[in-house]
Amino acid sequence: MALPDPDISVGHSFGLEFDGVTIKQITEVSGLKIEQDVVELKQGPGTGKLLVRKLPGRPKAGEVTLTRGLTHDDSFETWIRDSQFGKRPDARKGGAIIVYDYEGATIRRLQLTSPRLKDLERRTGKADGSDTPTERLVLTHKGSKAE
């Protein structure tokens, strides 16, 4: 049995790219999953026993949460304001989440279909604490695919 490459689980970082703008300071990504409904089909094959088959249903829209340190970059805030104040075509952006290795080379790109900003939260902590101020962004999307 071959041993895993020791470098594959060390030093990952993330980026978000939308409409040609890349933000590389993302420290955490969660919620990258593909989900779909399950449809139960109940059939009676004539033997008096009920047979339940589970079939794939409609795909579910996903939500991805991105966290980064608080910076002067206001692109997330501009994006959510555009969606709130009637600039709906500008609010739907083409985007991808990029996974980088410890040297900054791209490992994988996950293309998001019609991502839309759902929530932006800034966490600042206490003045005498050691917490780093962060920005947490939640995106909804119609699906994702690896490139």
C-alpha positions in Angstrom: 0.0 0.0 0.0 1.4 3.4 -1.0 1.8 6.1 1.5 0.0 9.4 0.9 2.0 12.4 -0.3 2.9 14.4 2.9 2.5 17.7 1.2 -1.1 17.3 0.1 -2.6 18.2 3.5 -0.3 21.0 4.5 -0.7 24.8 3.9 -3.9 25.2 1.9 -5.3 28.6 1.4 -8.3 29.8 -0.7 -9.3 32.5 -3.1 -12.6 33.7 -4.6 -12.7 34.9 -8.2 -15.7 36.8 -9.6 -15.8 38.8 -12.8 -12.1 38.9 -13.2 -11.4 40.0 -9.6 -9.4 37.5 -7.4 -9.4 37.8 -3.6 -6.7 35.5 -2.2 -6.9 36.2 1.6 -9.7 33.7 2.3 -8.7 31.5 5.3 -11.7 29.2 5.6 -14.3 27.7 3.2 -17.2 25.5 4.3 -20.4 24.1 2.7 -18.9 22.9 -0.5 -21.3 20.0 -1.2 -23.6 18.7 -3.9 -27.0 17.8 -2.7 -30.3 16.6 -4.3 -33.7 15.5 -3.2 -34.6 11.8 -3.0 -38.0 10.7 -4.4 -39.6 7.6 -3.0 -41.6 5.6 -5.4 -43.9 3.0 -3.8 -44.9 0.1 -5.9 -46.9 -3.1 -5.3 -45.4 -5.8 -7.5 -48.5 -8.0 -7.2 -47.2 -10.2 -4.4 -48.9 -8.2 -1.6 -45.6 -6.6 -0.5 -45.0 -3.0 -0.9 -41.7 -2.1 -2.6 -40.1 1.3 -2.0 -37.6 2.5 -4.6 -35.5 5.6 -4.0 -34.9 7.7 -7.1 -32.8 10.8 -7.6 -34.8 14.0 -7.5 -34.1 17.7 -8.1 -30.7 19.2 -7.3 -30.7 21.5 -4.3 -29.2 25.0 -4.3 -26.0 25.2 -2.3 -24.6 27.6 0.2 -20.9 28.3 0.7 -19.4 30.2 3.6 -16.1 32.0 3.2 -14.1 33.7 6.0 -11.2 36.1 5.7 -9.5 38.6 7.9 -11.0 42.1 7.8 -9.3 44.3 5.3 -9.8 47.6 3.5 -11.2 45.8 0.5 -14.9 46.6 0.2 -15.8 44.4 -2.8 -18.1 42.1 -0.8 -20.0 45.1 0.7 -20.3 46.7 -2.8 -21.6 43.4 -4.2 -24.3 43.1 -1.5 -25.4 46.7 -1.9 -25.8 46.3 -5.6 -28.2 43.4 -5.0 -30.2 45.4 -2.4 -30.6 48.6 -4.4 -32.0 47.3 -7.7 -28.8 46.4 -9.6 -29.9 42.8 -9.9 -28.0 42.0 -13.1 -24.8 43.2 -11.4 -25.5 41.1 -8.3 -25.3 37.7 -10.2 -21.7 37.2 -10.9 -19.8 34.4 -12.4 -17.4 33.0 -9.8 -15.1 30.3 -8.7 -13.5 29.2 -5.4 -9.8 28.5 -5.9 -7.7 26.1 -3.7 -4.0 27.0 -3.4 -1.2 24.9 -2.1 1.4 26.2 0.3 3.4 27.8 -2.5 0.4 29.6 -3.9 -0.1 27.4 -7.0 -3.7 26.5 -7.9 -4.6 23.0 -6.9 -8.3 23.1 -7.9 -11.0 25.5 -9.2 -14.6 25.0 -8.2 -16.8 27.0 -10.6 -20.1 28.3 -9.0 -23.2 28.6 -11.1 -25.0 31.9 -10.6 -23.6 32.7 -7.2 -25.4 35.4 -5.2 -24.5 37.1 -2.0 -26.7 36.1 0.9 -25.1 37.3 4.0 -22.1 39.4 5.1 -21.1 39.5 8.7 -18.2 41.2 10.4 -16.8 39.8 13.6 -14.6 42.2 15.5 -14.2 40.7 19.0 -13.1 42.7 22.1 -10.7 45.5 22.3 -8.5 43.7 24.9 -8.8 40.3 23.2 -6.5 38.5 20.8 -9.3 37.7 18.3 -8.6 38.7 14.7 -11.4 40.8 13.1 -13.0 38.7 10.3 -15.5 39.0 7.6 -17.8 36.0 6.9 -19.5 35.8 3.5 -22.3 33.4 2.6 -23.0 32.7 -1.0 -25.9 30.8 -2.5 -25.5 29.1 -5.9 -27.3 26.8 -8.3 -24.5 24.3 -8.4 -20.7 23.8 -8.6 -18.3 21.9 -10.7 -14.6 21.3 -10.5 -12.5 22.5 -13.4 
